[in-house]
């Protein structure tokens, strides 16, 4: 009798969506500063609204030499893209040499100085249902 109850609970949880992955759409773009590509900058897409963890995931990507990035979800098994919805996009530089835990050396300076508000307040951006390959952020140093 107890085994039957346990199996029933397992199937109910399975049908409720436990372990179900949220749908992800492809998202990529370019980051420039004063018309020049930014290399080595991290682009974070954080859901704007609270309590969205059930319907949206945080995603991030690293810009290459052409300023291009491809988002990946921030989860145990990352997937390319992001959930559909409204995000706060934060862009910042992380020194790749100071990524080790316990690194006491000061970070190198970023290769370019981006506006502080981009790093703290971010930019509001909506990921559409079919994804987007032109999530472009053209920053200006005097903003």
C-alpha positions in Angstrom: 0.0 0.0 0.0 2.8 2.4 0.9 4.6 1.6 -2.4 1.5 2.5 -4.3 1.2 5.9 -2.6 4.9 6.6 -3.2 4.6 5.7 -6.9 1.4 7.9 -7.2 3.3 10.8 -5.6 6.2 10.3 -8.0 3.9 10.4 -11.1 2.0 13.4 -9.8 5.2 15.3 -9.3 6.4 14.3 -12.7 3.1 15.5 -14.3 3.3 18.8 -12.4 6.4 19.8 -14.2 9.1 19.0 -11.7 12.3 18.7 -13.7 10.7 20.3 -16.8 13.0 22.8 -18.5 11.8 26.2 -19.4 11.6 27.0 -23.1 14.7 28.9 -24.4 15.0 31.0 -27.5 18.3 32.0 -29.3 19.7 35.4 -28.3 22.9 37.0 -29.6 24.1 40.4 -30.4 26.9 42.9 -30.3 28.2 45.4 -27.8 30.1 48.5 -29.0 31.4 51.6 -27.3 31.6 54.8 -29.4 31.3 52.6 -32.5 34.1 50.2 -31.5 33.5 46.6 -30.5 34.0 45.7 -26.8 36.0 42.5 -26.2 36.0 40.5 -23.0 32.9 42.1 -21.4 30.2 40.0 -19.7 26.6 40.6 -20.8 24.0 39.6 -18.1 20.3 39.3 -18.8 18.5 39.3 -15.5 14.7 39.0 -15.3 13.2 42.4 -14.4 10.2 41.2 -12.3 10.4 39.4 -9.1 9.1 35.8 -8.8 10.0 35.1 -12.4 12.4 32.2 -11.6 9.6 29.8 -12.5 9.1 31.3 -16.0 12.5 33.0 -16.8 16.2 32.3 -16.3 19.2 34.5 -16.0 21.4 34.3 -19.0 24.9 35.6 -19.8 27.5 35.8 -22.6 31.0 37.0 -23.1 31.9 39.4 -26.0 34.5 38.4 -28.5 37.0 40.5 -30.5 34.1 41.8 -32.7 31.9 42.6 -29.7 29.6 39.7 -30.4 28.0 37.6 -27.7 25.9 34.5 -27.5 23.7 34.1 -24.4 23.7 30.9 -22.4 21.4 30.2 -19.5 22.9 30.3 -16.0 21.9 26.8 -14.7 23.5 23.5 -14.0 23.4 22.4 -17.6 23.5 25.7 -19.6 21.6 26.0 -22.9 22.2 28.6 -25.6 19.7 31.5 -25.4 17.3 33.0 -22.9 13.7 32.7 -21.8 11.1 35.0 -23.4 10.4 38.2 -21.4 11.7 41.4 -20.0 15.2 41.7 -18.7 17.6 44.2 -17.2 20.8 43.9 -19.2 24.0 44.6 -17.3 27.3 44.9 -19.0 30.6 44.7 -17.2 34.2 43.6 -17.4 35.6 40.8 -15.4 39.3 40.3 -15.3 39.9 36.7 -16.5 43.1 36.5 -14.4 41.3 37.2 -11.1 38.6 34.5 -11.5 40.4 32.1 -9.2 39.1 31.9 -5.6 41.3 33.5 -3.1 43.1 35.7 -5.6 44.4 38.6 -3.6 46.0 40.5 -6.5 44.1 43.6 -7.7 42.2 43.3 -10.9 43.6 44.7 -14.1 41.9 47.7 -15.5 39.2 47.0 -18.1 40.2 47.6 -21.7 37.6 50.3 -22.0 35.6 52.4 -19.6 31.9 52.0 -20.1 29.2 54.2 -18.4 28.6 53.4 -14.8 24.9 53.3 -15.2 25.2 50.4 -17.7 27.0 48.4 -15.0 24.6 49.3 -12.2 21.2 50.2 -13.6 21.4 48.3 -16.9 19.2 48.6 -20.0 15.7 47.2 -20.2 15.4 44.7 -23.1 12.6 42.3 -24.1 13.4 38.9 -25.6 10.7 38.1 -28.2 9.0 34.7 -28.6 11.2 33.7 -31.6 14.5 34.9 -30.1 16.7 37.6 -31.6 20.1 37.7 -33.3 20.4 41.5 -33.1 20.4 42.3 -29.4 22.8 45.1 -30.1 23.9 47.6 -27.4 25.7 50.7 -28.8 27.1 52.4 -25.8 28.6 55.9 -25.7 31.3 56.9 -23.2 29.7 60.3 -22.6 26.4 58.8 -21.3 
